[in-house]
Amino acid sequence: MSHRRKAVLLTGCLLTLLAFVAAFAYAQQPAAAPKQASSLYSAEIIPLTPAECGRCHSSIYYQLRNEGGKHQLECTKCHAKFHAYNPIKQNWKEIMPKCQSCHGLFHGDKVTACGECHSEPHAPKKQIAASGELAKMCNDCHGKVGQELQQNLSKHTKVQCASCHHDRHGYIPSCMECHKPHTPNQTVKDCLACHPVHSPLKIAYPKTTGNDVCGGCHSAVYDKLTKSASKHSQVSCAACHTKHRYIPTCAECHGKPHGEVVLKKFPDCLACHVDVHDLPTKTSRK
């Protein structure tokens, strides 16, 4: 074997030995500490603020801002899970917050389907639908109204609450939605001056009530009075009829205009004066 070949073999053996020694020495070293996290993941995470959620959910953000009431909370207070909806699993109910978690059975065992009335949780009080679920509990909160309806029987007593308050909870209808006004320019304020809503037949009106309002129902008397030339045509209906259907006596205003002999012979004033709404006069109205 030539000297050159012997030198190559010897070099190869030496290199193999050195590699073996290096591998053995590396195996004896302690495990290296893990590398530090990348700067991309070095920040501490804090929950999203409502404004940050609102960058994508802007309509909900503004709804909460304008109509949220006590629901103006951190979004993560209610939404412990978010961006977790899976259309395959259909897990919407699972990830959506439950009203009972904060409110319990607020209206008791009778009403448990919160979403049927509070259909929009981001505007919980301004979007309460007038649903069948709501109709179960009108008297639970509005007991005095229920008592007033029962103690003052009228057609309103027979009507379901939702028939008038049909749009949403808190909706106050105009009387004219169901009733023809007494006068063309009558307002709801004018209606309520005489008719309490839940006891409409318990009529009491101020003395300033116009005769045309009374004439809406009492048209024959109103026409007669307006055409009369007597001083009674200048008097407000409410000045004499201080209560609805109250019939005053002539003496309440006129006292005893005649002597005792005349009054004894004619105790009924209308025997001579004929009609209080069209008293005989010396001159007629043209």
Backbone hydrogen bonds, N-H to C=O, Kabsch-Sander energy under -0.5 kcal/mol:
donor,donor_aa,acceptor,acceptor_aa,energy
6,K,2,S,-2.1
7,A,3,H,-1.8
8,V,4,R,-1.7
9,L,5,R,-2.2
10,L,6,K,-2.2
11,T,7,A,-2.0
12,G,8,V,-2.1
13,C,9,L,-2.3
14,L,10,L,-1.9
15,L,11,T,-2.3
16,T,12,G,-2.1
17,L,13,C,-2.2
18,L,14,L,-2.2
19,A,15,L,-2.1
20,F,16,T,-2.1
21,V,17,L,-2.4
22,A,18,L,-2.3
23,A,19,A,-2.3
24,F,20,F,-2.2
25,A,21,V,-2.3
26,Y,22,A,-2.2
27,A,23,A,-1.9
28,Q,24,F,-1.1
29,Q,26,Y,-1.1
41,Y,38,S,-1.9
42,S,39,S,-1.1
53,C,49,T,-2.2
54,G,50,P,-2.5
55,R,51,A,-0.6
55,R,52,E,-0.8
56,C,53,C,-1.3
57,H,53,C,-2.6
58,S,56,C,-0.8
61,Y,57,H,-2.2
62,Y,58,S,-2.5
63,Q,59,S,-1.8
64,L,60,I,-2.6
65,R,61,Y,-2.1
66,N,62,Y,-2.3
67,E,63,Q,-3.0
68,G,64,L,-1.7
71,H,68,G,-2.3
72,Q,69,G,-1.3
73,L,71,H,-2.3
77,K,74,E,-2.1
78,C,74,E,-0.6
78,C,75,C,-1.1
79,H,75,C,-2.8
80,A,78,C,-1.6
90,Q,86,N,-2.2
91,N,86,N,-0.8
95,I,91,N,-1.7
96,M,92,W,-1.8
101,S,98,K,-1.4
102,C,99,C,-1.4
103,H,99,C,-2.7
104,G,100,Q,-1.2
106,F,104,G,-1.5
108,G,105,L,-1.9
111,V,108,G,-0.7
112,T,110,K,-0.6
114,C,112,T,-1.7
116,E,113,A,-1.6
117,C,113,A,-0.5
117,C,114,C,-1.4
118,H,114,C,-2.6
119,S,117,C,-1.8
119,S,127,Q,-0.8
123,A,120,E,-2.0
127,Q,123,A,-1.1
128,I,125,K,-0.5
129,A,117,C,-2.2
129,A,127,Q,-0.8
130,A,167,D,-0.7
131,S,129,A,-1.9
135,A,131,S,-1.6
136,K,132,G,-0.7
136,K,133,E,-0.8
137,M,134,L,-1.7
138,C,135,A,-0.6
140,D,137,M,-0.6
141,C,137,M,-1.0
141,C,138,C,-0.8
142,H,138,C,-2.8
146,G,142,H,-1.8
147,Q,143,G,-2.3
148,E,144,K,-2.3
149,L,145,V,-2.2
150,Q,146,G,-1.8
151,Q,147,Q,-2.4
152,N,148,E,-1.3
157,T,154,S,-1.1
158,K,154,S,-0.6
158,K,155,K,-0.6
159,V,156,H,-0.8
163,S,160,Q,-1.7
164,C,160,Q,-0.7
164,C,161,C,-1.1
165,H,161,C,-2.8
166,H,164,C,-1.4
169,H,128,I,-2.9
171,Y,168,R,-2.0
177,E,174,S,-2.0
178,C,175,C,-1.6
179,H,175,C,-2.7
186,Q,183,T,-1.6
191,C,187,T,-1.8
192,L,188,V,-2.5
193,A,189,K,-1.0
194,C,190,D,-0.5
194,C,191,C,-1.5
195,H,191,C,-3.0
199,S,196,P,-1.0
202,K,199,S,-1.9
203,I,201,L,-1.7
204,A,194,C,-1.7
209,T,206,P,-1.9
213,V,210,G,-1.2
214,C,210,G,-1.1
215,G,211,N,-2.3
216,G,212,D,-0.5
216,G,213,V,-1.1
217,C,214,C,-1.5
218,H,214,C,-2.5
219,S,217,C,-0.8
222,Y,218,H,-2.4
223,D,219,S,-2.7
224,K,220,A,-1.9
225,L,221,V,-2.6
226,T,222,Y,-2.4
227,K,223,D,-1.3
228,S,224,K,-0.8
228,S,225,L,-0.6
233,S,230,S,-1.4
234,Q,231,K,-1.7
235,V,232,H,-1.3
239,A,236,S,-1.2
240,C,236,S,-0.8
240,C,237,C,-1.0
241,H,237,C,-2.9
242,T,240,C,-1.4
244,H,203,I,-1.1
246,Y,243,K,-2.3
252,E,249,T,-1.2
253,C,250,C,-1.4
254,H,250,C,-2.7
255,G,251,A,-1.7
263,L,259,G,-2.3
264,K,260,E,-2.2
265,K,261,V,-1.9
266,F,262,V,-3.1
269,C,267,P,-0.8
271,A,268,D,-2.0
272,C,269,C,-1.6
273,H,269,C,-2.5
274,V,270,L,-1.1
275,D,273,H,-2.7
278,D,275,D,-1.6
